[in-house]
């Protein structure tokens, strides 16, 4: 009788482990499905219906709006962190687009962290860095407009998977706009779920 009990314990443990693994795989697939849906609905589908010129113009319009928003909020540790992040992501994404434009292979999936401005950058230096970075992105968009890549060409995004060049342009516009909404003025309360600015 004790031998039969010992057989059941490993069997139950094995069944539980297989069930947990299957649940993890299913959750991962659901996350991939949700991510794919997000990329298609928010980035690729809207970008595909726009010309390169329209996507470039969206970048041109949103730059001054973002600059005005962060300038109004003013300098703080929190706002500098937000602006550094925006600049780092945009430099990183533009670098990906420049690989496509030049035809040079993308040898590694680098992180946006190596594109961040120095941590001790002044507020004025960050505002200038954003302006310069956005001008570079607009220039890349203009070059893509003049010589669009072959249909179906994609570039990898580390977290979202492969994006078309138009998807990348839309991503950079949306990312900067959404992140810039995290800046806070000195007397403005933090948004729901955000830490109190320093």
C-alpha positions in Angstrom: 0.0 0.0 0.0 2.8 2.4 0.8 4.3 1.7 -2.7 1.1 2.8 -4.4 1.1 6.0 -2.5 4.6 6.8 -3.6 3.6 6.3 -7.3 0.8 8.8 -7.0 2.9 11.6 -5.6 5.3 11.8 -8.7 2.3 11.5 -11.0 0.4 14.3 -9.4 3.6 16.5 -9.3 4.2 15.7 -13.0 0.6 16.5 -14.0 0.8 19.8 -12.1 4.1 20.8 -13.7 2.7 20.0 -17.2 -0.4 22.0 -16.4 1.6 24.9 -15.2 3.9 24.8 -18.3 0.8 24.6 -20.6 -0.7 27.6 -18.8 2.5 29.6 -19.2 2.6 28.8 -22.9 -1.0 29.8 -23.3 -0.4 33.1 -21.4 2.6 33.8 -23.6 0.6 33.2 -26.8 -2.2 35.5 -25.5 0.4 38.2 -24.8 1.8 37.8 -28.3 -1.7 37.9 -29.8 -2.5 41.1 -27.8 0.9 42.6 -28.8 0.3 41.7 -32.5 -3.2 43.2 -32.3 -1.8 46.4 -30.8 0.9 46.7 -33.5 -1.6 46.1 -36.3 -4.3 48.4 -35.0 -2.3 51.2 -33.5 0.8 51.4 -35.7 0.8 49.4 -38.9 -2.8 49.8 -40.2 -3.0 53.6 -39.6 0.5 54.1 -41.0 -0.2 52.1 -44.1 -3.1 54.4 -45.0 -0.8 57.4 -44.9 1.8 58.6 -47.3 5.4 59.1 -46.2 4.8 62.8 -46.6 1.9 62.7 -44.1 3.9 60.7 -41.6 6.8 63.2 -41.9 4.3 66.1 -41.5 3.0 64.5 -38.3 6.5 64.5 -37.0 7.0 68.1 -38.0 3.7 69.2 -36.3 4.2 67.2 -33.1 7.7 68.4 -32.4 6.8 72.0 -31.5 3.7 70.8 -29.6 5.9 68.5 -27.5 8.5 71.2 -26.9 5.8 73.6 -25.8 4.3 71.0 -23.4 7.6 70.2 -21.7 8.7 73.9 -21.7 5.5 74.8 -19.9 6.0 72.1 -17.3 9.5 73.3 -16.6 12.7 71.8 -15.2 12.5 69.1 -12.6 14.3 65.8 -12.0 11.1 63.9 -13.1 10.7 66.0 -16.3 14.4 65.6 -17.2 14.0 61.8 -16.9 10.9 61.8 -19.1 12.7 64.0 -21.8 15.9 61.9 -21.7 13.7 58.8 -22.3 11.9 60.4 -25.2 15.2 61.5 -26.8 16.8 58.1 -26.2 13.9 56.2 -27.9 13.8 58.6 -30.8 17.5 58.5 -31.4 17.4 54.7 -31.2 14.4 54.4 -33.6 15.9 56.9 -36.1 19.2 54.9 -36.0 17.1 51.8 -37.1 15.6 53.8 -39.9 19.0 55.0 -41.0 20.2 51.4 -41.3 17.3 50.8 -43.7 18.0 54.0 -45.7 21.8 53.2 -46.0 21.2 49.5 -46.8 23.6 48.6 -44.0 22.7 45.4 -42.1 21.4 45.7 -38.6 24.0 43.5 -36.8 22.5 43.6 -33.3 19.4 44.6 -31.5 20.9 47.4 -29.4 19.0 49.1 -26.6 17.8 52.6 -26.5 19.8 53.1 -23.3 23.0 53.8 -25.3 21.2 56.6 -27.1 20.2 58.5 -23.9 21.6 62.0 -23.3 24.0 62.2 -20.4 22.2 61.9 -17.0 23.5 65.2 -15.8 22.3 67.1 -18.9 20.8 70.5 -18.2 17.2 71.2 -19.0 18.2 73.6 -21.8 20.6 71.0 -23.2 17.8 68.4 -23.2 15.4 70.8 -25.0 18.1 71.4 -27.7 18.8 67.7 -27.9 15.2 66.9 -28.6 15.0 69.6 -31.3 18.2 68.2 -33.0 16.9 64.6 -32.6 13.5 65.4 -34.1 15.1 67.2 -37.0 17.2 64.1 -37.7 14.1 61.9 -37.6 12.3 64.3 -40.0 15.3 64.1 -42.3 15.1 60.3 -42.2 11.4 60.5 -43.0 12.1 62.8 -45.9 14.7 60.4 -47.3 12.3 57.5 -47.0 9.7 59.6 -48.8 12.1 60.2 -51.7 13.2 56.5 -51.9 10.7 54.2 -50.2 11.9 50.7 -49.4 10.4 47.7 -51.2 6.9 46.7 -49.9 7.1 44.2 -47.1 10.4 45.5 -45.8 10.6 45.6 -42.0 12.9 46.5 -39.2 12.9 44.8 -35.8 11.7 46.6 -32.7 13.1 44.9 -29.5 9.7 44.7 -27.8 7.1 45.0 -30.6 8.6 42.8 -33.3 9.0 43.7 -36.9 7.7 47.1 -38.0 7.5 48.6 -41.5 9.3 52.0 -42.0 5.9 53.6 -41.8 5.1 51.8 -38.6 8.4 53.0 -37.2 7.6 56.7 -38.1 4.2 56.4 -36.5 5.7 54.7 -33.4 8.2 57.5 -32.9 5.5 60.1 -33.2 3.1 58.4 -30.8 5.8 57.4 -28.3 7.1 61.0 -28.0 3.6 62.4 -27.7 2.4 59.9 -25.1 5.6 60.0 -23.0 5.6 63.9 -23.0 2.2 63.8 -21.3 4.0 62.5 -18.2 5.8 65.8 -17.6 4.4 67.7 -14.7 4.5 71.4 -13.7 5.6 72.3 -10.2 2.1 72.7 -8.8 0.4 70.0 -10.9 -0.5 66.8 -9.2 0.9 63.6 -10.6 -1.3 61.5 -12.9 -3.0 58.5 -11.5 -0.4 55.8 -10.9 2.6 58.1 -11.2 5.1 58.9 -8.5 5.3 62.4 -7.1 7.8 64.4 -9.1 11.1 65.3 -7.3 
